[in-house]
Amino acid sequence: MSHTLSHTPLRYSQNFLRDPRLVERLLALSSISHEDVVYEIGPGAGAITDALARQARRVVAIELDGALAERLRRRYAAQPHVAIHTGDFLACALPEQPYKVFASIPFAYTHEIVTKLTDAACPPQDAYLIMQCEAAEKFCGTRREYLYAALLKPWFAVDVLYHFRRSDFTPAPNVEVVMLRLQKRGPPLITASERQLYRDFVVYGFVTRQPTIDLILRGVLSHRQRQQALRICAISPDATPSAIAFPQWIELFHHVMRVASPQARQTIAGSERRLRQRQGRLHKLHRTRACKQQPSQPGMARNRSSGRSPARSP
């Protein structure tokens, strides 16, 4: 289900860097060069756009606020390699040619933005996204593995490049903020022919309502097969899905696919599609309930005006 920002003021959920010198330091950490086309999401007053204009071959900035976008167009009128578009990034078509992304994104839409970029037919070669630290940890799987991270990592190397101070932004955020790098792998760790089967396998592992990996695999492998698979992959039978490291998920997937019966493969197949269908029904139900609620305080009307559910955790 697609999400748009069209009816939700982006300014209420976005923080902007104050110091142009810091932006220059951040760009120095990136791979962006004079050969690159770079997309920016929500340029605001243009602090990042200024630096990108000096460093990239072409800059495409997408700004939801029409007045800000017009101000930026006038500002860069003499720089034809900088294009300012008014619109909702989540509704914009992404290019079919190589490009990179560098942006301070609205925290409330982190999941949707990352999903749009990484699921694109032509994803960015590199994406540098300033986001809430908690969300970045989920993409990285820093303290534990997450379903979203396990689905992302075969195709993207994920790393935190910079930790900000809250005073680096205006307005100052009330959360910790980092710059996350999503670097497209070449080649990916999973072949194109195995892509959907891998995704179904990982979703099956995370959403099957069993507390341990041994019990989860019981639905597709015999006792002997489970013992062998877990021993080869150095995974404890009592491990939870989130306690299994990403490289182990890759190894376990390959091993299970070698020994699984056609019936077992059929059990796994379609797991991601079924999860998306459940999420879609829940989202629709939440929106229906939200539309029926009336704001009890004047300040609550702004937050509910879009009828949108809270952004999902990565």
Backbone hydrogen bonds, N-H to C=O, Kabsch-Sander energy under -0.5 kcal/mol:
donor,donor_aa,acceptor,acceptor_aa,energy
8,T,5,L,-2.0
12,Y,9,P,-1.1
13,S,10,L,-1.8
14,Q,11,R,-0.9
16,F,170,T,-2.0
18,R,168,D,-2.4
22,L,19,D,-0.8
23,V,19,D,-1.5
24,E,20,P,-2.0
25,R,21,R,-1.8
26,L,22,L,-2.4
27,L,23,V,-2.4
28,A,24,E,-1.7
29,L,25,R,-0.8
29,L,26,L,-0.9
30,S,27,L,-1.1
36,D,33,S,-1.6
38,V,36,D,-0.5
38,V,58,R,-2.6
39,Y,100,K,-3.0
40,E,60,V,-2.6
42,G,40,E,-0.6
42,G,62,I,-2.8
46,G,43,P,-2.3
50,D,46,G,-2.5
51,A,47,A,-1.0
52,L,48,I,-2.6
53,A,49,T,-2.6
54,R,50,D,-1.0
55,Q,51,A,-1.1
55,Q,52,L,-0.5
56,A,52,L,-3.0
57,R,33,S,-0.6
57,R,36,D,-1.6
58,R,36,D,-1.8
59,V,81,H,-2.8
60,V,38,V,-2.8
61,A,59,V,-0.5
61,A,83,A,-2.9
62,I,40,E,-2.5
63,E,61,A,-0.6
63,E,85,H,-3.0
66,G,64,L,-0.6
69,A,65,D,-2.5
70,E,66,G,-2.3
71,R,67,A,-2.1
72,L,68,L,-2.3
73,R,69,A,-2.3
74,R,70,E,-2.1
75,R,71,R,-1.9
76,Y,72,L,-2.3
77,A,74,R,-1.1
79,Q,76,Y,-2.0
82,V,79,Q,-2.2
83,A,59,V,-3.2
83,A,81,H,-0.6
85,H,61,A,-3.1
85,H,83,A,-0.5
87,G,63,E,-1.9
87,G,85,H,-0.6
89,F,87,G,-0.6
91,A,88,D,-1.7
92,C,88,D,-0.6
92,C,89,F,-1.2
100,K,37,V,-2.5
101,V,126,D,-2.1
102,F,39,Y,-2.2
103,A,128,Y,-2.5
105,I,103,A,-0.7
105,I,130,I,-1.4
107,F,13,S,-1.3
109,Y,106,P,-1.8
110,T,107,F,-1.5
113,I,109,Y,-2.4
114,V,110,T,-2.7
115,T,111,H,-2.4
116,K,112,E,-2.3
117,L,113,I,-2.2
118,T,114,V,-2.8
119,D,115,T,-2.2
120,A,117,L,-0.7
125,Q,99,Y,-2.5
126,D,99,Y,-0.6
127,A,182,L,-1.6
128,Y,101,V,-2.6
129,L,127,A,-0.6
129,L,180,L,-2.6
130,I,103,A,-2.6
131,M,129,L,-0.6
131,M,178,V,-2.4
133,C,176,E,-3.1
136,A,132,Q,-2.0
137,E,133,C,-2.4
138,K,134,E,-1.2
139,F,135,A,-1.8
140,C,136,A,-2.4
141,G,137,E,-1.9
142,T,137,E,-1.7
145,E,242,S,-2.9
150,A,146,Y,-2.5
151,L,147,L,-1.8
152,L,148,Y,-1.4
153,K,149,A,-2.6
155,W,152,L,-1.7
156,F,152,L,-1.2
157,A,183,Q,-3.0
159,D,181,R,-1.9
161,L,159,D,-0.6
161,L,179,M,-2.8
162,Y,179,M,-1.0
164,F,177,V,-2.5
168,D,165,R,-1.8
169,F,166,R,-1.5
170,T,16,F,-2.5
178,V,131,M,-2.7
179,M,162,Y,-2.3
180,L,129,L,-3.1
180,L,178,V,-0.6
181,R,159,D,-3.5
182,L,127,A,-2.7
183,Q,157,A,-2.7
183,Q,181,R,-0.6
184,K,125,Q,-2.1
184,K,182,L,-0.6
185,R,155,W,-2.6
189,L,154,P,-2.6
194,E,191,T,-0.8
195,R,191,T,-0.8
195,R,192,A,-0.7
198,Y,194,E,-2.8
199,R,195,R,-2.3
200,D,196,Q,-2.7
201,F,197,L,-2.3
202,V,198,Y,-2.5
203,V,199,R,-2.3
204,Y,200,D,-2.7
205,G,201,F,-2.2
206,F,202,V,-2.1
207,V,203,V,-2.7
208,T,204,Y,-1.6
210,Q,208,T,-2.7
213,I,239,A,-2.6
214,D,237,P,-1.8
216,I,212,T,-2.0
217,L,213,I,-2.6
218,R,214,D,-0.8
219,G,216,I,-1.2
220,V,217,L,-2.1
221,L,217,L,-2.6
226,R,222,S,-2.7
227,Q,223,H,-2.4
228,Q,224,R,-2.3
229,A,225,Q,-2.6
230,L,226,R,-2.7
231,R,227,Q,-2.1
232,I,228,Q,-2.6
233,C,229,A,-2.0
234,A,231,R,-1.1
235,I,230,L,-2.8
239,A,236,S,-1.9
243,A,240,T,-1.4
244,I,240,T,-0.5
244,I,241,P,-1.2
245,A,243,A,-0.6
248,Q,245,A,-0.7
249,W,245,A,-1.7
250,I,246,F,-2.0
251,E,247,P,-2.2
252,L,248,Q,-3.1
253,F,249,W,-2.4
254,H,250,I,-2.1
255,H,251,E,-2.2
256,V,252,L,-2.9
257,M,253,F,-2.4
258,R,254,H,-1.2
259,V,255,H,-1.4
260,A,256,V,-2.5
265,R,261,S,-2.5
266,Q,262,P,-1.9
267,T,263,Q,-1.7
268,I,264,A,-1.8
269,A,265,R,-2.7
271,S,268,I,-1.6
274,R,270,G,-2.4
275,L,271,S,-2.1
276,R,272,E,-2.5
277,Q,273,R,-2.1
278,R,274,R,-2.1
279,Q,275,L,-2.6
280,G,276,R,-2.5
281,R,277,Q,-2.1
282,L,278,R,-2.3
283,H,279,Q,-2.6
284,K,280,G,-2.3
285,L,281,R,-2.3
286,H,282,L,-2.6
287,R,283,H,-2.5
288,T,284,K,-2.2
289,R,285,L,-2.2
290,A,286,H,-2.7
291,C,287,R,-2.3
292,K,288,T,-1.0
293,Q,289,R,-0.8
293,Q,290,A,-0.7
300,M,297,Q,-1.7
301,A,297,Q,-0.6
301,A,298,P,-1.1
303,N,299,G,-0.6
304,R,300,M,-1.3
305,S,301,A,-0.7
305,S,302,R,-0.7
307,G,304,R,-1.4
